[in-house]
Amino acid sequence: MRAKQNTELKFLWHPGTKDIFSGYGLVVAPAHLVGIVMVDRPRVADPGWLAEIERTFGEYQLTAMTKAGERGMVCQMHIAPESERYLKTFDHSITAPIREVLLPLLENLPAATLAMRWDPEIRFWVSVIVKGGSG
C-alpha cells in the first residue's frame, strides 16, 4: 500500500452536482475505501438495519457528519465497478482535516463492510451489507 501520507481521499459524489456527496473514504485498494458513509439521509437510519449490522459484524460506530447531527457509519466500502466513476476528489478546506481523522482506520479497518453503488434512478448511493467476510 502507498505511504499513509499519500493515501487518496475519495468522496461518494452525486453526479450532476457541484459538491454533494454521501460519504468519503481513504483508498485501500481500487474500489475499496475505508471511511464514513451517511446513514441518516434521506431519513434516520432504520433501527432494524442497524441491528442487522450489529448481528453481522458484532459492532459498528456512528458519528455525526453534519451540523444538524445526521450520522454516518464508520465502515469499509466496496464500490461497484459501474459506480467507480462517481468517486471524486475535492479540493476543499475540509479535505485535509477529514483525511487526517480517517488515517487511523488504515491501521485498524472497521468490521462493518458495505457494498456501495450509485443508483441513477433514485439518484442516491445505496448499500448492501457484505456478509461472510470483508469482501
N, C-alpha and C positions, 0 to 999 in steps of 0.2 A: 504494500500500500504506500501511497505517497506520504511524504512527511506531513504531520498534522497541520503545520502552519500553511501548507499549500492545499489542504483539503477544500474542495469547492463547496459552496453553499448554493443549493438549488431550491426554488420555490415552486409549488404546485399552482401554476398560473392558470387564470381563467382567460382563455383565448378571446380576443376581441376587446379586452380591457387594457388599460394602461398599466395598472399595478394592483389588481385584485388577485388574491391567492388564498388557498385553503390550507396551507401548511408549508413547511420548509424542512430541509434536512441536509446534512453533510453527505457527500457522495462516498459510499463504502466500496461500491463496485458499480459497473454500468447497470442502470435501472434499479439500484439498491441504495436507499437513503436511510439515515438514522436521524430522527428529529422529532418534530411535533406536527400533528395534523389536527385541524379544527374538528371538534365533535359536537359542538353546541350550535351549529348552523345547518339548516335554516331554523331548527328548533333545538331545545335542550336534548342532550343525548338520552336515548331510551334506557331506563334502568335495566330492562331485560337484556339489552345488548351489552351493557357494561357488566352484567352478571355473567354473560357468556364469555366475555373477555377474561374475567376473573377465573372462571372454571377452566378455560383453555390454557391460560398462562400462569395462573396462581397469583398474579399480582399485576397491577398497572398503576401508572401515575398520570394524574390530570393536573394541568397547570393553566392559570389564566393567560389568555393570548391577547385580549383586548381590554381597553379601559373600562368597558361595560361588564367585564368579568366573564365573557364567553371563554369556555375552556377548550384546551387541546389535549390530546393524548401523546405522551412520550412513547415512541414506537419505532420499529423498523418498517420501512415501506418498500414493497416490491412493485415497481411501476410496470404496467402492461406495455408491451412493445409499441402498440399503436398510440400510446399516450406519452411516450418519452419526449416527443417534440414539444409538449406543453410544460416541460420542466424549464424554468427560466432563471437566469441570474439577474439581480437588480443591483444597480449602483445607487444605493440609498444610505442615508445616515444610520439606519437600523441594521444594515447588513453586518458590519463588523461586530457589534455587540451580540447579535444573535449567534453568529459563528463562534464567538468565544464561549458563550454559555453552553453551546452544544458539544464543544470539543471533548469533554469528559465522557460523552456517550460512546466515543470511538473505542475507549478502553474497556467499557462495560456495557455492551449492547443490551438494550431493554428486551425482555422476553416477548412483549406484545408485538405482534407482526401482522401487518395488513397488506393485502394485495390491492393496489390502487389503480383506478383507470378513470380517464375523463369521459363522461357520458355527454355526447353532443346534443342529445335530445332534451335532457333536463338541464344541460349547461352547468354541471356540477361534478366534482370529484366524488366517486363512490368507492366504497371499500368492501372487501370480503376478508373475514378472519382467516389467516393462514394456520391451518391445523396440521399437526403431525410433524412439527419441527419448524425451523426458521426459513424454509424456502423450498 
